[in-house]
């Protein structure tokens, strides 16, 4: 049977195995049937307020509660945006200004934080668990697969986050491919690492619904302590992980893999979000030789992934891990600066087309037009491609290899960051004249060069209320004057050379 | 030694030093990135090696506990050297 909307997955799974535990967090375990009842209760609450096809934000700790709130929104015919409870409230406000949500779903613990945003709240604590199934079914008949499921916000270069708009069809395309490619089923137990406001979590969440798998939300704290993390994985029967490479490297670098007695059940190790260093990948492969390893690649704008590579040969520490080939029902073009396809071995920009391509950025048609463009190879009918901004080439084995970014977007600890967003926050402080951020890839550090009268601690204190913690620069270099190029712009090349030569001053 | 540790933590986030509760992780002041940074800096500044079994919540949840870990590791290094 063909699925039209993502909640069809949940309905089928409830029919097939209602009592199976699908969700595990620090509060306990929840079966699929219970999970759907909770989702229905949230949906009924929204339907009673007569909203349809509108954005509803979710401001909750990462938990099962958060997941059934998502599904409640979807059953009600609306779409959700997860908001990070750890991000500064000023950034939440910016997101709300773009999204204009009808409601924020939250709980008593977070009520005070979000009550000043001017958006009406729905408090989960006030729901009594009842629902009106007939009303839900009526609404469901009106939802079609081109309607939105969610809007995920990602860093924007001017300082305003961009909301990537994803439809039912997008998610279903992604789920049908990934289930087939990696063989997920009801024995799969996901050890979820990625935050729910991050596109990678979409696989863990929706594959749990589709494949009747189990999602175990690993407490965030454990990622600081690899030995305890591996014990948790073992004790909870986790056999599949889809993590950012930073999390995998943390385990490898803190030597937790040297004695891998806790890795027995783990059989699938997937990663995406940033470049996986081959050295640490090889440490994993030595510790756990029989597992399947896969490198997944794609931006939020293609739902999550457009290309993938299942490791099938040895890689030297000095080789890069290929990003492989296009996923099913997706197609990739590599274009040069004249918009022509490159030859094998030549570097060009990766562009994607296909059924998991997002519509664009919510309430931002100007930004959408810059990267969601007409396929330059097709003059005959409207066909959108997404320009990823990633430079790649194809090797002799027909595998795509990632080279670098075209612009100032970086991946730091798995987070996608526009350096411009950090610069905008720093520049907004009184006492700053110019600010320029660079990324030291070798050492994985964000380096801020600035001129003005502020010291490091003043800047840190100032931007802490504006941008998330993971965007705060690691090194601060105060300049008498910023080097400028002939056009009067900050000379990034010169600053970059300063990093490459002995590195900026310590601390 | 204590001063150096405080200075190191202060550079990462001044709120870590002024925090007087019982768990920096629950307070949202420490996360996995900060732990890597602290471990790396401690190893560099004090020329020690911190083993994976010592990277556990108990040893990092307060400044006092980090100081105790540091003293213990440095004490052990001294005794093995002599």
Contacts between the chains, C-beta under 8 A, distances in Angstrom:
chain1	res1	chain2	res2	distance
A	86	B	28	6.5
A	220	B	31	7.2
A	220	B	32	7.8
A	221	B	25	5.0
A	221	B	57	6.6
A	223	B	31	7.9
A	223	B	32	4.2
A	224	B	25	7.1
A	224	B	30	7.2
A	224	B	31	6.7
A	224	B	32	4.2
A	224	B	34	8.0
A	224	B	35	4.1
A	224	B	55	7.4
A	224	B	57	7.4
A	224	B	60	7.3
A	225	B	35	7.7
A	225	B	55	5.7
A	225	B	56	5.2
A	225	B	57	5.8
A	226	B	52	6.0
A	226	B	55	6.8
A	227	B	52	5.4
A	227	B	53	5.8
A	227	B	55	7.0
A	227	B	56	6.7
A	228	B	56	6.0
A	228	B	57	7.1
A	247	B	32	7.6
A	250	B	32	6.0
A	250	B	36	6.5
A	253	B	36	7.4
A	254	B	36	7.9
A	254	B	39	7.4
A	254	B	52	4.7
A	254	B	55	5.4
A	255	B	51	7.0
A	255	B	52	4.3
A	256	B	52	4.9
A	258	B	52	7.6
A	413	B	33	5.5
A	456	B	11	7.7
A	457	B	14	6.0
A	460	B	13	7.4
A	460	B	14	7.5
A	461	B	14	7.5
A	469	B	31	7.2
A	470	B	33	7.0
A	474	B	37	7.7
A	507	B	11	5.4
